[in-house]
Amino acid sequence: MGLRPARTIREAQGQQWARISTSRPRKCYVKGAPRPKVRQYEMGTDQYYTTRVDLICEYPVHVRDNAIEAARQAANKYLEKTLLVDNYFFRVDKYPHLVIREHSALGVAGADRISKGMKRAFGKPKGRMLRVNAGDPLFTVYCNADVVSDVKVGLTRAKLKLSGMYTMKVSDISNDAFNLAKKGRAARTVKVKEEIKPVDATATAVPGAAATAASGKDAAKSEAGKK
């Protein structure tokens, strides 16, 4: 079954299901939870900036990990192309701890009698999400005052990928103590994590071995024909 619509999980209600243990996975309450799809939580260059722009949620809502990843890529791609990597620091402030449960039901032809499944079934782990409360920031971008308009455009693109309603808050952090401490430090550029693609076994095979195997098959066929 494909990915269900976001409206099935976006209401922030009920008990959160997130008891996952990394040290003792066999003893944890939630077993078989998939890994979050968010590949990176910090992008750009961490250094001294004068302005902070927050994407703040207006009411409690659940956001799925694939939506966060899509919003992150949309915003970071625009900022990296417009401002370059050295002029901003983009951070994802939340982590998808919650586990989504789904009760798998048949959706193929001829399964009309059991396609709806059991009512209020507990289900099995199918994905990850997070709960954003009212007033909490989901994304934060550190930049200078002259590029705030470009940052707002990037966060607007990210906002279109997310469930719920969001507003942008611009803050002056030029005199912030934590920010002033970065003046004496060297700038830290966060590298973009590349997605590892699976390698085809046939493509990495040795050419000589493949030719030997092919000649062996031809010889076997010729001998079988003679018999």
C-alpha positions in Angstrom: 0.0 0.0 0.0 1.3 3.5 -0.8 1.8 6.5 1.4 -1.4 7.6 3.1 -2.4 11.3 3.1 -1.1 13.6 5.7 -4.6 14.3 7.0 -4.7 10.9 8.6 -2.0 11.8 11.2 -1.7 15.6 11.4 -4.1 16.2 14.3 -2.0 16.5 17.5 -4.1 14.3 19.9 -3.7 11.1 21.8 -0.8 9.4 23.5 2.5 9.7 21.9 4.2 6.5 20.8 7.9 6.9 21.0 9.4 4.5 23.5 12.4 3.4 21.5 15.7 2.1 23.1 18.9 2.3 21.2 21.0 0.5 23.9 18.6 -2.4 24.4 16.4 -2.6 21.3 14.9 -6.0 22.3 13.6 -4.6 25.5 12.0 -1.4 24.1 8.3 -1.0 23.8 8.2 0.0 20.2 9.8 -2.7 18.0 10.7 -2.4 14.3 10.4 1.4 14.0 11.8 2.7 10.7 14.6 5.3 10.7 13.7 8.9 10.1 14.0 10.1 6.5 15.6 13.5 7.4 19.2 13.1 6.2 20.6 16.4 7.6 19.8 18.8 10.4 22.4 21.5 10.0 23.4 23.2 6.7 25.5 26.2 5.7 28.3 27.8 7.7 28.1 28.2 11.5 29.6 31.6 12.3 28.7 35.0 13.6 25.5 36.5 12.1 23.4 39.4 13.0 19.8 38.1 12.3 17.8 35.0 13.1 14.7 34.0 11.2 12.4 31.4 12.7 9.6 29.4 11.1 7.1 29.2 13.9 4.0 27.0 14.1 0.7 28.7 14.9 -1.2 25.6 16.4 -0.2 22.1 17.4 0.2 19.7 14.5 1.9 16.5 13.6 4.4 16.6 10.7 5.7 13.5 9.0 9.4 13.0 8.4 9.1 12.9 4.6 7.4 16.3 4.7 10.3 17.7 6.8 12.8 16.3 4.4 11.0 17.8 1.4 10.7 21.2 3.1 14.4 21.1 4.1 15.5 20.4 0.6 13.3 23.0 -1.0 14.6 25.8 1.4 18.2 24.8 1.4 18.4 24.4 -2.3 17.1 28.0 -2.8 19.4 29.4 -0.1 22.5 27.6 -1.4 21.8 28.8 -4.9 21.0 32.4 -3.9 23.2 33.2 -0.9 25.9 30.5 -1.3 27.0 28.3 1.6 29.1 30.9 3.4 26.3 33.4 4.0 23.7 31.4 6.1 23.3 28.7 8.6 20.1 26.6 8.3 19.0 24.3 11.2 16.1 21.9 11.7 15.0 22.4 15.3 12.9 19.2 15.8 13.5 15.5 15.5 10.9 13.0 14.5 10.7 10.8 17.6 7.1 9.7 17.3 6.3 6.4 15.5 3.4 6.2 13.1 1.2 3.1 13.3 -0.9 1.8 10.4 -3.1 -1.2 10.1 -2.4 -2.7 6.7 -5.5 -3.5 4.7 -5.9 -4.9 1.2 -6.6 -2.4 -1.5 -6.5 -4.6 -4.6 -9.3 -5.7 -6.9 -11.6 -8.3 -5.4 -10.9 -7.4 -1.8 -14.1 -5.4 -1.2 -15.1 -7.3 1.9 -11.9 -6.7 3.9 -10.5 -3.6 2.3 -11.5 -1.3 5.2 -9.8 -3.4 7.9 -10.6 -3.7 11.6 -11.9 -0.6 13.3 -9.4 1.1 15.7 -6.8 -1.5 15.1 -3.4 -0.9 16.9 -1.4 -1.3 13.7 2.3 -1.7 13.1 5.2 0.8 12.8 5.2 2.4 9.4 7.0 5.7 9.7 8.1 8.7 11.8 6.7 12.1 12.7 7.1 14.9 15.2 4.7 17.1 17.2 5.1 20.8 16.8 3.4 22.9 19.6 2.0 26.4 19.1 4.8 28.9 19.2 7.6 26.4 18.6 10.1 26.9 15.7 10.5 24.2 13.2 13.3 25.7 11.1 15.8 28.4 12.0 18.0 30.4 9.6 20.9 32.5 10.8 22.0 35.2 8.4 22.9 38.9 8.1 20.3 41.7 7.8 20.8 42.4 4.1 19.6 38.9 3.0 16.5 38.5 5.2 14.2 38.9 2.2 15.9 35.9 0.4 15.7 33.8 3.5 12.0 34.5 3.7 11.5 33.3 0.2 13.3 30.1 1.0 11.2 29.5 4.1 8.1 30.2 2.2 9.0 27.4 -0.2 9.5 25.1 2.8 6.2 26.1 4.3 4.3 24.9 1.3 5.5 21.3 2.0 4.3 21.2 5.6 1.0 20.6 7.3 -0.3 23.4 9.5 0.1 27.2 9.4 3.4 28.9 10.0 4.6 32.5 10.5 8.1 33.9 10.3 9.8 35.8 13.1 12.8 38.0 12.5 15.1 38.6 15.6 18.2 40.8 16.0 20.9 38.6 17.6 23.9 41.0 17.1 24.3 41.5 20.9 23.4 37.9 21.9 26.0 36.4 24.2 26.0 33.0 22.5 26.3 34.6 19.1 29.1 37.0 20.2 31.2 34.0 21.3 31.4 32.9 17.7 33.4 35.9 16.7 36.7 34.5 17.9 36.0 31.0 16.5 36.8 29.7 13.1 33.8 29.3 10.8 32.4 25.7 10.6 31.0 24.7 7.2 28.6 21.8 7.3 29.1 19.4 4.4 26.1 18.1 2.5 25.5 14.5 3.1 25.3 12.7 -0.1 22.7 9.9 -0.6 24.4 6.5 -1.0 23.0 4.7 -4.0 23.0 0.9 -4.3 25.7 -0.5 -6.6 24.7 -2.9 -9.3 26.5 -6.2 -8.9 26.6 -6.8 -12.7 28.2 -3.4 -13.3 31.0 -4.0 -10.8 31.8 -7.5 -12.0 35.3 -8.2 -13.6 35.1 -8.1 -17.4 37.4 -11.0 -17.8 35.4 -13.2 -15.5 32.2 -12.4 -17.4 33.9 -13.2 -20.7 35.2 -16.5 -19.2 31.7 -17.4 -18.0 30.2 -16.6 -21.4 32.8 -18.8 -23.2 32.2 -21.6 -20.8 28.4 -21.5 -21.4 29.0 -21.6 -25.2 31.3 -24.6 -24.9 28.8 -26.4 -22.8 26.1 -25.8 -25.4 28.3 -27.0 -28.2 29.1 -30.2 -26.4 25.4 -30.8 -25.6 24.6 -30.4 -29.3 27.2 -33.0 -30.3 25.7 -35.6 -27.9 
